[in-house]
Amino acid sequence: MKKIIGLTIAIFVLQTIQAQVAIAPTPTTYCNPINIDYGYTPIPNFSTWGRHRTTADPVIVNYKGDFYLFSTNQWGYWHSSDLAKWTFHSRKFLRPWNEGYDELCAPAVGVIGDTMIVFGSTYTSKFSIWMSTDPKNNQWKPLVDSFNIGGWDPSFFTDDNGRLYMYNGSSNKFPMYGIELNRKSFQPIDTRKEMYALEPWRYGWQRFGEHMDNTFLDPFIEGSHMTKYKNKYYLQYGAPGTEFSGYADGLLVGDNPLGYFTPQSDPLSMKLGGFVRGAGHGATFQDNQQNYWHISTTVVSVKNTFERRLGIWPTGFDKDDVMYCNTTFGDYPHYLPGKRPGLQESSDRPDWFTGWMLLNYNKPVQVSSTYGGYLPNGAVDELIKTYWSAASGNKGEWIQTDLGQVSTVNAIQLNYADQEVDSNCLGKVTGQYHQYILYYSLNGEKWNVLVDKSQNTTDVPHDYVELTAPIQARYIKLLNVHMPTGKFAISGLRVFGNGNGAKPDPVQQFIVLRTEKDKRSAFIKWKPVDHAFAYNIHYGTHPEKLYTCIMVHSNNEYWMKAMDSQKTYYYTIESINENGVSSRSPIIKAE
């Protein structure tokens, strides 16, 4: 058997040129979670829970036309010109009095004039603020040797008039704070002010727990970020807990950078269902075409509570200056900035979704081997928390997915899982790489090379491959050539395109029964649609602004617990299959 596998791989390698042609040399799309070389937890005592990749609390700033990404515990930062290809720059932002402390946690990143500044979370006054006018070449120096006021989960905001502010707070006891700083000395001006404290008694989504029902622990407010638009100030904050699917970024709107602020009923960014879940503790930025985007923390929380990834979502302001973040199909392929056809002709709230559908949800899977209870279906069940693992990480292990019918394939996302990661993986590990080959077939007998990355030398834990031109296929096979560490394990082998069939019918008998005793909650039910594998529930407090969406797989009911108890809500639903999306149902009013 080993000889046969080796011969097969050799034949495939000969077709490398054909495979490389299939990959778009300059991608026009991306898919969440974003594919960066996430570091492993740098905290040794987490090793008892299993080694795992993780980062969170991201900030992206557009500096001189390029994008810079900072996040928790990465021993450096990333740089990109297009939000698709990211280059890591190793940099330990040290405290000057203690060379052994080398980690940024929940960093604040700001721009003052032509200078980028970086500051890490701390409760002491000994952490430096760092500065750079050339971050692309990793040139940094301390700007302020010891910042007099500490702050956990800090953020900087420079107003149009040049005045500088800092926001901070990470607590389930204390509120989020704001303060003005002298932009030259970085000394505080006046005293800090309370910006906001959570109100879970009113806003259901702020309740702690995976199902927003934990009454034993109060929710946490964290992760501030300020955006200014048309003389209004939009202060964002994370809640209620980083390990939950309902992790979200709330929104406060005011006329002054230090308040008073009015809370928005629903989160700015929230993603309760689908492969990628959670959209909290993030930051908003603009691309070079002045479009807004929001990057935030998404949830894995299997190997450890703080096992997390990052997602980027289209964001903006509607004609009434209401800020929104579009996470609908947020883990399906979306166009990159400047790549979406006809965007300039789009509506008030442009859609960056490609329309490429998931082709292999819960479809039949074949594998080379299975380790323990990590069964093959874990790679196609649209749950990042579950995964299939082969018995080894050896060259020749494989997984094959059946699309059910000959389909149009536009892109494929490979999501690797951490299974028995080597014990030396601590912090940022350099020199890691994944190697694999993807094949496609019309009948499961004759195979062609689709993508050959058997010579790849980069770390791609969530590799996303966009094809130059779509191909017709029924079967997709992924062959392992090299794993950087651990066993060959996949949490999501996700194939995108069109199933070459009919879209599902619209949903019928859609009802929303709001709870009388607790207006934060409602029971939602609908008649199942034949040939639909999922549904999108859209809702909001205005019938023309249904900006929040929940994707529900393989079910025809949902227990809704995220509402503002003091507002009337509006709901609609659509059905989803491999071929597209149905029209939406009539809007229902829930008082």
C-alpha positions as CSV (number, residue, x, y, z in Angstrom):
1,M,0.0,0.0,0.0
2,K,2.8,2.4,0.8
3,K,4.4,1.9,-2.6
4,I,1.1,2.6,-4.3
5,I,0.6,5.8,-2.4
6,G,4.1,6.9,-3.2
7,L,3.7,6.2,-6.9
8,T,0.4,8.1,-7.0
9,I,2.0,11.1,-5.4
10,A,4.9,11.0,-7.9
11,I,2.4,11.0,-10.8
12,F,0.6,13.9,-9.3
13,V,3.7,16.0,-8.9
14,L,4.4,15.6,-12.6
15,Q,1.2,17.6,-13.2
16,T,2.2,20.5,-11.1
17,I,2.3,23.0,-14.0
18,Q,-1.3,22.2,-14.8
19,A,-2.4,22.6,-11.2
20,Q,-0.7,26.0,-10.7
21,V,-2.5,27.4,-13.6
22,A,-5.8,26.7,-11.8
23,I,-5.0,29.1,-8.9
24,A,-5.8,32.7,-9.3
25,P,-2.4,34.5,-9.3
26,T,-4.0,37.6,-7.9
27,P,-7.0,36.7,-5.8
28,T,-10.2,38.7,-6.0
29,T,-11.8,37.0,-3.0
30,Y,-11.2,35.9,0.6
31,C,-12.9,33.6,3.1
32,N,-13.2,33.7,6.9
33,P,-11.4,32.8,9.1
34,I,-8.6,34.7,7.4
35,N,-5.6,32.7,6.5
36,I,-2.7,34.0,8.5
37,D,0.1,32.1,10.2
38,Y,-1.5,32.1,13.7
39,G,1.0,31.5,16.5
40,Y,0.5,29.0,19.2
41,T,-0.5,29.9,22.8
42,P,2.7,31.4,24.4
43,I,1.5,30.6,27.9
44,P,3.1,27.4,29.2
45,N,0.4,26.3,31.7
46,F,-2.1,26.1,28.8
47,S,-0.2,23.1,27.6
48,T,-2.2,20.8,29.8
49,W,-5.2,21.7,27.7
50,G,-3.4,20.9,24.4
51,R,-1.3,23.0,22.2
52,H,-3.3,25.2,19.9
53,R,-3.1,28.1,17.6
54,T,-4.8,31.3,18.8
55,T,-5.1,35.0,18.5
56,A,-7.7,37.6,19.2
57,D,-8.4,41.3,19.9
58,P,-7.4,42.4,16.4
59,V,-6.7,45.9,15.1
60,I,-6.1,46.8,11.4
61,V,-5.0,50.3,10.5
62,N,-4.6,51.6,7.0
63,Y,-1.2,53.4,7.1
64,K,0.0,55.1,3.9
65,G,-2.1,52.8,1.7
66,D,-1.1,49.5,3.3
67,F,-2.8,47.4,6.0
68,Y,-1.2,46.5,9.4
69,L,-2.7,43.9,11.6
70,F,-1.9,43.6,15.3
71,S,-3.5,41.1,17.7
72,T,-2.9,39.3,21.0
73,N,0.2,37.2,21.8
74,Q,1.8,37.0,18.4
75,W,5.3,38.3,19.0
76,G,4.9,40.6,16.0
77,Y,2.4,41.9,13.5
78,W,1.3,41.4,9.9
79,H,1.4,43.7,6.8
80,S,-0.6,43.5,3.6
81,S,-1.2,45.6,0.5
82,D,-4.5,43.9,-0.4
83,L,-6.0,42.1,2.7
84,A,-5.3,38.8,1.0
85,K,-1.6,38.1,1.4
86,W,-0.1,38.8,4.8
87,T,3.6,39.0,5.7
88,F,4.5,38.6,9.4
89,H,7.1,40.9,11.0
90,S,8.7,39.6,14.1
91,R,8.8,42.2,16.8
92,K,8.8,41.9,20.6
93,F,7.5,45.2,22.0
94,L,9.5,45.1,25.2
95,R,9.1,46.9,28.4
96,P,12.3,48.9,28.8
97,W,12.8,47.9,32.4
98,N,12.2,44.2,31.8
99,E,13.6,42.6,28.7
100,G,11.9,39.3,29.6
101,Y,8.4,40.7,29.0
102,D,7.9,40.5,25.3
103,E,4.2,40.2,24.6
104,L,1.4,42.5,23.4
105,C,-2.0,41.6,24.7
106,A,-5.1,43.3,23.2
107,P,-3.0,46.1,21.7
108,A,-4.0,49.6,20.9
109,V,-2.8,50.9,17.5
110,G,-3.3,54.5,16.4
111,V,-2.0,57.0,13.9
112,I,-1.0,60.5,14.9
113,G,0.0,62.6,11.9
114,D,2.5,60.4,10.0
115,T,3.3,58.2,13.0
116,M,1.9,54.9,13.9
117,I,1.8,54.2,17.7
118,V,1.4,50.8,19.5
119,F,0.6,50.1,23.2
120,G,-0.2,46.9,24.9
121,S,-2.7,46.1,27.7
122,T,-1.3,46.8,31.2
123,Y,-2.4,47.8,34.7
124,T,1.0,49.3,35.4
125,S,2.7,52.6,34.3
126,K,5.8,50.8,33.0
127,F,4.7,49.8,29.5
128,S,6.2,51.9,26.7
129,I,4.2,53.4,23.8
130,W,6.1,52.5,20.6
131,M,6.2,54.5,17.4
132,S,7.1,54.0,13.8
133,T,7.1,55.9,10.5
134,D,8.3,52.8,8.7
135,P,6.4,49.8,10.0
136,K,6.8,48.0,6.6
137,N,10.5,47.7,7.3
138,N,9.9,46.9,11.0
139,Q,11.5,50.1,12.3
140,W,10.3,51.0,15.8
141,K,11.5,52.9,18.8
142,P,9.9,53.9,22.2
143,L,7.8,57.1,21.9
144,V,6.9,57.3,25.6
145,D,9.2,55.3,27.9
146,S,6.6,54.8,30.6
147,F,2.9,55.6,30.0
148,N,1.6,57.0,33.2
149,I,-1.9,55.4,33.0
150,G,-2.3,51.7,32.3
151,G,-5.3,50.3,30.6
152,W,-6.5,46.8,29.6
153,D,-8.0,46.4,26.1
154,P,-7.0,50.0,25.2
155,S,-7.6,51.8,22.0
156,F,-6.5,55.2,20.6
157,F,-8.5,57.6,18.6
158,T,-7.2,60.8,16.9
159,D,-10.0,63.2,16.1
160,D,-10.1,65.5,13.0
161,N,-9.0,68.4,15.1
162,G,-5.9,66.5,16.2
163,R,-7.0,65.8,19.8
164,L,-6.1,62.3,21.1
165,Y,-8.2,60.0,23.2
166,M,-7.8,56.6,24.8
167,Y,-10.5,54.2,25.7
168,N,-10.1,51.0,27.8
169,G,-11.9,48.5,30.0
170,S,-12.1,44.7,30.3
171,S,-14.3,43.7,33.2
172,N,-17.6,42.2,34.3
173,K,-17.6,44.7,37.2
174,F,-16.4,48.0,35.9
175,P,-17.5,50.0,32.9
176,M,-15.6,51.1,29.8
177,Y,-13.7,54.3,30.3
178,G,-12.4,57.2,28.1
179,I,-9.9,59.9,28.6
180,E,-8.3,62.7,26.5
181,L,-4.4,62.6,26.3
182,N,-2.0,65.3,25.5
183,R,-0.7,64.2,22.1
184,K,2.9,65.4,22.8
185,S,3.4,64.3,26.4
186,F,0.7,61.6,26.5
187,Q,-0.2,62.8,30.0
188,P,-3.9,62.6,30.8
189,I,-6.1,65.7,30.4
190,D,-8.6,65.8,33.3
191,T,-9.8,62.5,34.7
192,R,-11.2,59.5,32.9
193,K,-14.9,59.2,32.3
194,E,-17.3,56.3,32.3
195,M,-18.4,55.6,28.8
196,Y,-20.8,52.7,29.2
197,A,-21.7,49.7,31.5
198,L,-23.5,46.7,30.1
199,E,-27.3,46.4,30.5
200,P,-28.1,42.6,30.1
201,W,-31.5,43.2,31.8
202,R,-32.5,45.0,28.6
203,Y,-30.3,43.8,25.8
204,G,-30.6,40.0,25.5
205,W,-27.4,39.6,23.5
206,Q,-25.3,41.0,26.4
207,R,-26.2,38.0,28.6
208,F,-23.4,35.7,29.5
209,G,-23.2,32.1,28.3
210,E,-23.2,30.1,25.0
211,H,-27.0,30.3,25.0
212,M,-27.3,33.7,26.8
213,D,-28.7,32.0,29.9
214,N,-25.8,32.0,32.4
215,T,-27.0,33.7,35.6
216,F,-23.9,32.8,37.6
217,L,-21.5,35.1,36.0
218,D,-22.0,38.7,34.8
219,P,-21.0,39.5,31.2
220,F,-17.8,41.2,30.3
221,I,-17.4,44.5,28.5
222,E,-14.1,44.9,26.6
223,G,-12.4,45.8,23.4
224,S,-13.2,49.4,22.7
225,H,-12.8,51.1,19.3
226,M,-13.9,54.5,18.0
227,T,-15.0,55.4,14.5
228,K,-16.0,58.9,13.4
229,Y,-18.5,59.5,10.6
230,K,-20.1,62.8,9.6
231,N,-19.4,64.4,13.0
232,K,-20.9,61.5,14.9
233,Y,-18.8,59.2,17.1
234,Y,-19.4,55.4,17.0
235,L,-17.8,53.7,20.0
236,Q,-17.6,50.0,19.7
237,Y,-17.2,47.4,22.5
238,G,-17.0,43.7,22.9
239,A,-19.4,41.5,25.0
240,P,-20.5,39.2,26.7
241,G,-17.6,36.7,26.6
242,T,-14.9,35.7,24.1
243,E,-15.6,31.9,24.2
244,F,-19.3,32.2,23.1
245,S,-20.9,32.0,19.6
246,G,-22.8,35.2,20.6
247,Y,-19.5,37.1,21.1
248,A,-20.2,40.5,19.5
249,D,-19.3,44.1,19.1
250,G,-21.9,46.5,20.5
251,L,-22.2,50.1,19.4
252,L,-22.7,53.4,21.1
253,V,-23.4,56.6,19.2
254,G,-22.7,60.2,20.4
255,D,-21.9,63.7,19.4
256,N,-18.7,64.0,21.4
257,P,-15.8,61.6,21.7
258,L,-16.4,61.3,25.5
259,G,-20.1,61.0,25.4
260,Y,-23.0,61.1,26.1
261,F,-23.6,57.9,24.1
262,T,-26.8,56.2,23.0
263,P,-26.6,52.4,22.8
264,Q,-27.7,50.7,19.6
265,S,-30.2,47.9,20.3
266,D,-28.4,45.2,18.3
267,P,-24.7,44.6,18.0
268,L,-22.7,46.1,15.2
269,S,-21.1,42.7,14.5
270,M,-22.5,39.4,15.5
271,K,-22.4,35.9,13.9
272,L,-24.3,33.3,15.9
273,G,-24.5,30.5,13.3
274,G,-22.4,28.9,10.6
275,F,-18.8,27.6,10.4
276,V,-17.3,30.8,11.8
277,R,-19.0,32.1,14.9
278,G,-18.5,35.1,17.1
279,A,-17.5,38.6,16.0
280,G,-16.4,40.5,19.0
281,H,-13.5,42.7,20.3
282,G,-12.6,44.1,16.9
283,A,-11.8,47.3,15.1
284,T,-13.2,49.2,12.1
285,F,-10.9,50.5,9.3
286,Q,-11.2,51.8,5.7
287,D,-9.7,50.4,2.5
288,N,-8.1,52.6,-0.2
289,Q,-11.4,53.1,-1.9
290,Q,-12.8,54.5,1.4
291,N,-15.0,51.4,2.0
292,Y,-15.4,50.4,5.7
293,W,-14.4,47.0,7.1
294,H,-14.5,45.5,10.5
295,I,-12.1,42.8,11.8
296,S,-13.0,40.9,14.9
297,T,-12.4,37.8,17.0
298,T,-14.1,34.5,16.2
299,V,-14.6,31.5,18.4
300,V,-13.1,28.0,18.4
301,S,-12.7,27.3,22.2
302,V,-12.0,23.6,21.9
303,K,-8.4,23.1,23.0
304,N,-8.8,26.1,25.4
305,T,-11.3,28.7,26.2
306,F,-9.1,31.3,24.5
307,E,-8.6,29.3,21.2
308,R,-9.7,31.9,18.6
309,R,-9.3,33.1,15.0
310,L,-10.0,36.3,13.1
311,G,-12.7,37.4,10.6
312,I,-13.1,40.5,8.4
313,W,-16.6,41.7,7.5
314,P,-17.9,44.4,5.1
315,T,-19.1,47.4,7.1
316,G,-20.5,50.9,6.5
317,F,-23.1,53.5,7.1
318,D,-26.5,53.7,5.5
319,K,-28.3,56.8,4.2
320,D,-29.5,57.6,7.7
321,D,-25.9,57.3,9.1
322,V,-26.8,54.0,10.8
323,M,-23.6,51.9,11.1
324,Y,-23.9,48.3,10.1
325,C,-21.6,45.2,9.7
326,N,-22.7,42.6,7.2
327,T,-21.9,39.1,8.5
328,T,-24.6,37.4,6.3
329,F,-22.7,34.5,4.6
330,G,-19.8,35.9,6.5
331,D,-17.8,32.7,6.2
332,Y,-18.4,32.2,2.5
333,P,-16.2,33.8,-0.2
334,H,-16.4,37.6,-0.4
335,Y,-14.8,40.1,-2.8
336,L,-11.6,41.9,-1.7
337,P,-11.4,45.7,-1.7
338,G,-11.4,47.0,-5.2
339,K,-12.3,43.6,-6.7
340,R,-16.1,43.5,-6.6
341,P,-17.7,44.0,-10.0
342,G,-20.1,46.9,-10.2
343,L,-19.7,48.0,-6.6
344,Q,-20.1,51.6,-7.6
345,E,-23.6,50.8,-8.9
346,S,-24.6,49.1,-5.7
347,S,-27.3,50.2,-3.2
348,D,-27.0,52.1,0.0
349,R,-25.7,48.9,1.7
350,P,-23.4,47.1,-0.9
351,D,-23.1,43.4,-0.8
352,W,-19.5,41.9,-1.1
353,F,-20.7,38.3,-1.2
354,T,-19.7,36.4,-4.3
355,G,-22.8,34.3,-4.4
356,W,-20.7,31.1,-4.4
357,M,-22.5,28.6,-2.3
358,L,-21.3,25.8,-0.1
359,L,-21.5,22.6,-2.1
360,N,-20.7,19.8,0.4
361,Y,-22.5,20.4,3.6
362,N,-23.0,17.0,5.3
363,K,-22.3,15.2,2.0
364,P,-20.7,11.7,1.9
365,V,-17.0,11.6,2.9
366,Q,-14.3,9.0,2.4
367,V,-11.0,9.0,4.2
368,S,-7.7,7.1,4.3
369,S,-8.0,6.4,8.1
370,T,-9.7,7.7,11.2
371,Y,-8.2,8.4,14.6
372,G,-10.5,7.6,17.6
373,G,-13.8,9.5,17.6
374,Y,-12.7,12.2,15.2
375,L,-15.0,11.0,12.5
376,P,-15.0,12.0,8.8
377,N,-18.3,14.0,9.0
378,G,-16.5,16.5,11.3
379,A,-14.9,17.9,8.2
380,V,-18.1,18.8,6.4
381,D,-20.6,19.6,9.2
382,E,-20.0,23.4,9.2
383,L,-18.8,23.4,12.8
384,I,-15.3,24.7,13.4
385,K,-15.4,23.0,16.8
386,T,-15.5,19.5,15.3
387,Y,-13.0,17.9,13.0
388,W,-11.9,14.7,11.4
389,S,-8.4,13.4,12.2
390,A,-6.4,10.8,10.3
391,A,-4.5,8.2,12.3
392,S,-1.3,10.0,11.4
393,G,0.2,13.1,9.9
394,N,2.0,11.0,7.3
395,K,2.3,11.7,3.6
396,G,-0.5,9.9,1.8
397,E,-3.4,10.4,4.3
398,W,-6.4,11.7,2.4
399,I,-10.0,12.8,2.6
400,Q,-12.5,12.9,-0.3
401,T,-15.8,14.7,-0.4
402,D,-18.8,13.9,-2.8
403,L,-20.7,17.0,-3.9
404,G,-23.7,14.8,-4.8
405,Q,-23.9,15.9,-8.4
406,V,-21.6,17.5,-11.0
407,S,-21.2,21.1,-9.8
408,T,-19.4,24.3,-10.7
409,V,-16.5,24.8,-8.4
410,N,-15.0,28.3,-7.9
411,A,-13.0,28.0,-4.7
412,I,-12.0,25.7,-1.8
413,Q,-11.1,26.4,1.8
414,L,-9.0,24.0,3.8
415,N,-9.2,24.4,7.6
416,Y,-6.7,22.4,9.5
417,A,-7.3,21.4,13.1
418,D,-4.8,21.0,15.9
419,Q,-4.6,17.3,16.8
420,E,-1.7,16.2,19.1
421,V,0.5,19.3,18.2
422,D,4.1,18.9,19.1
423,S,5.1,20.1,22.6
424,N,7.7,22.5,21.2
425,C,5.0,24.6,19.5
426,L,5.0,27.6,21.9
427,G,4.4,31.1,20.7
428,K,5.4,32.0,17.2
429,V,7.0,29.0,15.4
430,T,8.9,29.8,12.3
431,G,9.7,27.5,9.4
432,Q,6.4,25.7,9.5
433,Y,4.5,24.8,6.3
434,H,1.7,22.7,4.9
435,Q,1.9,20.7,1.7
436,Y,-1.0,19.0,-0.1
437,I,-2.5,18.2,-3.5
438,L,-6.2,18.7,-4.4
439,Y,-7.8,16.6,-7.2
440,Y,-11.2,16.7,-8.8
441,S,-13.2,14.1,-10.7
442,L,-16.5,13.8,-12.5
443,N,-17.0,10.1,-11.7
444,G,-14.7,9.2,-8.8
445,E,-12.5,7.1,-11.1
446,K,-10.6,9.4,-13.4
447,W,-8.8,12.1,-11.4
448,N,-7.2,15.4,-12.4
449,V,-5.0,17.6,-10.4
450,L,-6.8,20.8,-9.3
451,V,-4.2,22.4,-7.0
452,D,-0.7,21.2,-6.4
453,K,0.9,22.7,-3.2
454,S,3.3,19.8,-2.7
455,Q,6.2,22.3,-2.9
456,N,4.6,25.0,-0.6
457,T,6.9,26.5,2.0
458,T,4.4,28.6,4.0
459,D,2.1,28.1,7.0
460,V,-1.5,28.1,5.8
461,P,-3.8,26.9,8.6
462,H,-6.9,28.1,6.8
463,D,-5.8,28.0,3.2
464,Y,-8.2,29.4,0.7
465,V,-7.8,28.7,-3.0
466,E,-9.6,30.7,-5.6
467,L,-9.6,29.2,-9.1
468,T,-8.7,31.3,-12.1
469,A,-11.7,29.8,-13.9
470,P,-14.4,27.5,-12.5
471,I,-14.3,23.8,-13.1
472,Q,-16.9,21.0,-13.3
473,A,-16.6,18.3,-10.7
474,R,-18.5,15.9,-8.5
475,Y,-15.6,14.7,-6.2
476,I,-12.9,16.6,-4.5
477,K,-10.0,14.8,-2.9
478,L,-7.4,16.3,-0.5
479,L,-4.1,14.4,-0.2
480,N,-1.7,15.2,2.6
481,V,2.0,15.7,1.6
482,H,3.3,17.4,4.8
483,M,1.9,18.6,8.1
484,P,3.8,21.1,10.2
485,T,3.0,19.3,13.4
486,G,0.5,16.7,14.7
487,K,-1.8,14.5,12.8
488,F,-3.5,15.3,9.5
489,A,-6.8,16.8,10.8
490,I,-9.4,18.9,9.0
491,S,-12.2,20.9,10.7
492,G,-13.6,22.2,7.4
493,L,-13.0,21.0,3.8
494,R,-15.3,23.5,2.2
495,V,-16.1,23.6,-1.5
496,F,-17.8,26.7,-3.0
497,G,-19.5,27.3,-6.3
498,N,-22.9,26.3,-7.7
499,G,-24.7,23.0,-7.7
500,N,-26.1,23.5,-11.2
501,G,-29.6,23.0,-10.0
502,A,-32.6,24.9,-8.8
503,K,-32.6,27.4,-5.9
504,P,-34.8,26.4,-2.9
505,D,-38.4,27.5,-2.6
506,P,-39.3,30.4,-0.2
507,V,-40.0,29.6,3.4
508,Q,-43.7,29.1,4.4
509,Q,-45.4,29.3,7.8
510,F,-42.8,31.5,9.4
511,I,-43.8,32.6,12.9
512,V,-42.1,34.6,15.7
513,L,-43.6,34.1,19.2
514,R,-42.1,36.7,21.5
515,T,-42.0,35.7,25.2
516,E,-44.5,37.7,27.3
517,K,-42.5,37.6,30.5
518,D,-39.1,38.3,28.9
519,K,-39.2,40.4,25.8
520,R,-35.5,39.7,25.1
521,S,-36.5,36.3,23.8
522,A,-38.7,34.7,21.2
523,F,-39.5,31.2,19.7
524,I,-39.1,31.1,16.0
525,K,-40.4,28.3,13.8
526,W,-41.1,27.6,10.1
527,K,-42.0,24.9,7.7
528,P,-39.0,23.0,6.4
529,V,-38.1,23.6,2.7
530,D,-37.3,20.6,0.6
531,H,-33.8,20.6,-0.8
532,A,-32.7,23.4,1.6
533,F,-29.9,22.7,4.1
534,A,-29.9,26.1,5.9
535,Y,-31.8,29.2,6.6
536,N,-30.9,32.9,7.2
537,I,-33.0,34.7,9.7
538,H,-32.7,38.5,9.2
539,Y,-34.0,40.8,11.9
540,G,-33.8,44.4,13.3
541,T,-35.7,47.2,15.0
542,H,-36.7,48.8,11.7
543,P,-38.4,47.0,8.8
544,E,-35.9,48.5,6.3
545,K,-32.9,47.9,8.4
546,L,-32.7,44.1,9.1
547,Y,-29.0,44.2,9.5
548,T,-28.4,41.2,11.8
549,C,-28.5,37.7,10.5
550,I,-28.5,34.2,12.0
551,M,-27.7,31.1,9.9
552,V,-29.5,28.0,11.1
553,H,-28.4,24.6,9.6
554,S,-30.6,21.4,9.4
555,N,-33.4,22.7,11.7
556,N,-36.7,24.5,11.3
557,E,-36.8,26.3,14.7
558,Y,-34.7,28.7,16.7
559,W,-34.8,30.0,20.2
560,M,-34.0,33.7,19.9
561,K,-32.5,35.4,23.0
562,A,-30.7,38.5,21.7
563,M,-33.4,41.3,21.5
564,D,-33.8,44.7,23.1
565,S,-36.7,44.2,25.5
566,Q,-37.9,47.8,24.9
567,K,-38.1,47.7,21.1
568,T,-40.4,46.2,18.5
569,Y,-38.6,43.8,16.1
570,Y,-39.1,42.8,12.5
571,Y,-38.1,39.4,11.0
572,T,-37.8,37.7,7.7
573,I,-36.3,34.4,6.6
574,E,-34.7,32.8,3.4
575,S,-33.8,29.3,2.6
576,I,-30.4,28.1,1.3
577,N,-29.0,25.3,-0.8
578,E,-26.1,24.5,-3.1
579,N,-27.7,26.5,-5.9
580,G,-28.5,29.8,-4.2
581,V,-30.9,31.6,-1.9
582,S,-34.7,31.8,-2.1
583,S,-36.6,35.1,-1.9
584,R,-37.3,36.3,1.6
585,S,-40.5,35.7,3.4
586,P,-42.9,38.6,4.2
587,I,-41.6,40.7,7.1
588,I,-43.2,39.8,10.5
589,K,-43.6,42.3,13.3
590,A,-42.8,41.1,16.8
591,E,-44.0,43.6,19.5
